[in-house]
Amino acid sequence: MEKILSRPKALKDHPLSYCPGCGHGIVHRLVAQAIDDLGIRERTIAVAPVGCAVFAYNYFNFDTTEAPHGRPPAVATGIKRTNPDKIVFTYQGDGDLAAIGTAETIHCANRGENITVIFINNANYGMTGGQMAPTTLLGQVTETTPFGRDPQREGYPINVCELLAGLKGTKYIERVSVCDAPHVIQAGKAIKKAFQNQIEGKGYSFIEVVSHCPVDWGKTPIDATKWVKEEMFKTFPLGVIKDETK
Amino acid sequence: MVKKLVKGNIALCEGAIAAGLDAYFGYPITPQNEVPAYMSRKMVELKRVFIQAESELAAANMVLGACATGKRAMTSSSSPGISLKQEAISYMAGMEVPGVIVNVQRGGPGLGNISGSQADYFQAVKGGGHGDYHLIVFAPANAQEMYEIAYNAFDIAQKYRNPVMLLCDGIIGQMMEPVDFNKEPKTKFEYRDWILDGCKGREPRSLKSLLMEDGALEKHNLDLQKKYKLIEENEVKAELYQVEDAEVIIVAYGISSRISKNAIKQAREKGIKAGLIRPITLWPFPSKIIASYAKPGVKFFSVEFSLGQMVEDVKLAVNGKCPVDFLGRAGGGIVSDKDVLNKIIELAK
């Protein structure tokens, strides 16, 4: 019998450390599938963040390095500039990318580094138990916003895609979600395009994945994906935000 | 060969370039601005990588990324900027990524001033970042040595998979001296079995310092200690100047060693037997060499542009066998050869 669907070669057969119902596993699979489809596994170097995906190097079946919290864009710059023939991507959460690593994110994008950035926005710091992230929604209760995020006290959620789209160095920016099957299919296409752009030397590609974090949100997986659609999409509208690759 | 009159900072650049530097990542700060300025032209002309980073944090992490792939990369800064690089330095030590970091020191603490200083000894030698680790720390004393130490730093870093720091003086960085650029450019490097270069025909590799499995981090630390022991056995370097019969021995590095040498010459003219031990490596520290001169009747003192840092290591090396005194100034204050001579005369009484 012919096997028509199996684990991508770019993903190891290793138990994931993510919480039940988490979106990370889906995104890992999509990234691995894109890398398999494009035949770039043996020349890919990934930069893992600090946060929930800190163990990404246990799951991806290609060369990986860790980076200090927020610094993956700088580490990736060092790798890509000295190894332009390699495929380099960072995989970062909202705290890593949009709080502690804001400067690295903006300047890497502004230099137009020919890399791919996969950004998981789940509106909180998952690894440390669900504190407020830069992308936490207004009114959202977290470990450190027990009364709900109040813009007078905590400011507003950051729309990273729109922020980066204003920089001339960025070439492809899309916001996707993995809350249900149709969205997963679209997310897979976007991620593949972001790697394809790098292969073709088209420059900086950024994919934000609006993802769900049922355990830290205190929701069932079904309620969590519902909340993504009903609440997160209002603040973080999906779609291609910028495309200068044509 | 004809020598060229250049600043120490430029000699440093030429040494790194001759060593096969693939990438330089910098950020402006006085008194090391000649380094990023020179590299911005030279590295681009050589079709190598130059980036002026958005911060010292980013520059150090770019070094981490490039060196993780086996390339030769360097960053330079001065004291406040070096504090910012400590994050990446600790990671490089933990991940065993061999970057080269240059500190052309200025006065501190805080923003301090832009005068020459040696107040970053503790930071360079005792850790700086978090965790149980060591950098291999060199202290050049003139422009020629800035060239030569930079030329060799990358080989040593890669040999031990350990970050190397060049702890330089603002004064030497800025001072013009004749330098003999006598080194052959390095081009061929042996293949290394730990670098990230894509997993073609082999199992994937990962570089990390996060070791959560039971006992894994302790084992890693013990392995690092074994490596540090090996470095201590093999890499200690010091210059000895008129120490064989000396009754007063100065321990000084970098610019203060040169001032001390002048004072020693003057003391000898007065019939006082003074000498100098100049650590070229600050870590590993030349403890055994110092200990071998710690005999009855000998008095030691360290001369530093700080209020007493390396003197602690001199005391540990002497281990109570002789008195150890100190002479230093802080915040850009210059210890003169006259100050040093007076101290020699005082101790020789």
Interface residues (C-beta under 8 A of the other chain):
Chain A: R41 E42 R43 T44 I45 V47 A48 V54 F55 Y57 F60 N61 F62 D63 T64 T65 E66 A67 P68 R71 P73 A74 V75 A76 T77 G78 I79 R81 T82 N83 K86 A103 E104 I106 H107 R111
Chain B: D22 A23 F25 V49 I51 A53 E54 S55 L57 A58 A59 N61 M62 V63 L64 G65 A66 C67 A68 T69 K71 A73 E87 A88 Y91 M95 L196 D197 G198 C199 K200 G201 P204 R205 S206 L207 K208 S209 L210
